[in-house]
Amino acid sequence: MKSSKYSTFEANFAVARKIASQKIENFKERKANGELLNDFEKNSYAGLAIDRYLSSAGEEGALEEEDVGEIIMVALIAALDTTSAMLNWCIVHLAMNPNVQEELFKEISSNITAEGNLTADYFSKSNSAYLNAVLRENHRITPPIALNLTKENVTGEIEIHDVTLPKQSMVVLDTRSLGMDPNVVKDPDTFDPSRWFDEEQVKGRKGTSAEVLDHPLYREPFSAGARKCPGSRVANYEAKVMLSQLVLDWKISLASDDQKIESWRDVPYFNGLTVQPTVPELSFEKRH
Ligand code: HEM
């Protein structure tokens, strides 16, 4: 059975697939002609996957060229829209919440070298508590994928809160409605990272219905178990490094008041495979 929404998704996916396969063809051609631009391209996932394919061609069990293209495509689709959705929303929230942005700037700037550069040390958990809290708050209000955990109940009938889930039910953790439920979160529309690093707040949730917010399965947008996102660590570090460098270099704000954006709810977004905002016009003021 195909709903009209699914048909739209399928048609759009076919377009994305076509664009991706053209990009891969173009990449393969440039690689074969020795025209890759730099080490970044040469050592990229696609570059190395093609090398592995070429060195194993003809061996038993080796992949076909077409399979390599398919694998690169899945990796690109899974990696790009998701990471950009996460970063775009973070930038929107920081632009709309100058106090939060200032607090983040303070944390980052007190963790840089004398020359003003970021180092790996900042990204240890204890040094970047506020940055982590910003990412968690972003995940609560605007997760890049609204349904981040899908599991099949394979063991047998399970009863949870007087509801019986028959064997083989598909169960989805709906991240968005949990984190935006006013019975669980006070002022759910307010972007307030202190919910996550303030020990008092975390302690205060213990033994209440809000305790679920601190459950490991809710913490991140990458699902869990066998099908957990294999790119989660790359995605997390990628987002942290990009966001930190951006906030270190620029003060970001909404470009004008004409955009009528008073709450994140005024920002239009596309709810597809990922939840992608239409980023309002922003203004960037150099910090130093
Ligand atoms: C913020 C960024 C990202 C988010 C929110 C995200 C989220 C997810 C989620 C929720 C799944 C599980 C889907 C399911 O239930 O089947 C998944 C799977 C996957 N992700 Fe990510 N992802 C991100 C970034 C990346 C990156 C950077 C890569 C690659 C470098 C990647 C590669 C994949 C792949 C290949 C799968 C399929 C795994 C499988 O089915 O075995 N993702 N991702």
Boltz pocket constraint, residues with backbone or C-beta under 6 A from the ligand:
constraints:
  - pocket:
      binder: B
      contacts: [[A, 74], [A, 75], [A, 78], [A, 79], [A, 80], [A, 82], [A, 83], [A, 86], [A, 144], [A, 145], [A, 147], [A, 148], [A, 149], [A, 150], [A, 221], [A, 222], [A, 223], [A, 226], [A, 227], [A, 228], [A, 229], [A, 230], [A, 231], [A, 232], [A, 234], [A, 235], [A, 236]]
      max_distance: 6.0
